């Protein structure tokens, strides 16, 4: 998103929610939304196929030890 798009989005969202946005907080809110937009662009850049699905349940596993990894 461009800075102008972020400003329009923040203004529209605040108005739709009836949320007053203090001028003292506006710069920080805009910076946060720019950061979030950057994260979203990174996630959207990952190519997915029709066969990719979200995991039903994430179960972390312990990493292999150094001796096991060298086999």
Secondary structure by P-SEA (a helix, b strand, c coil): ccaaaaaaaaaaaaaaacbbbbccaaaaaaaaaaaaaaaaaaaaacccccccccccbbbbbcccccccccc
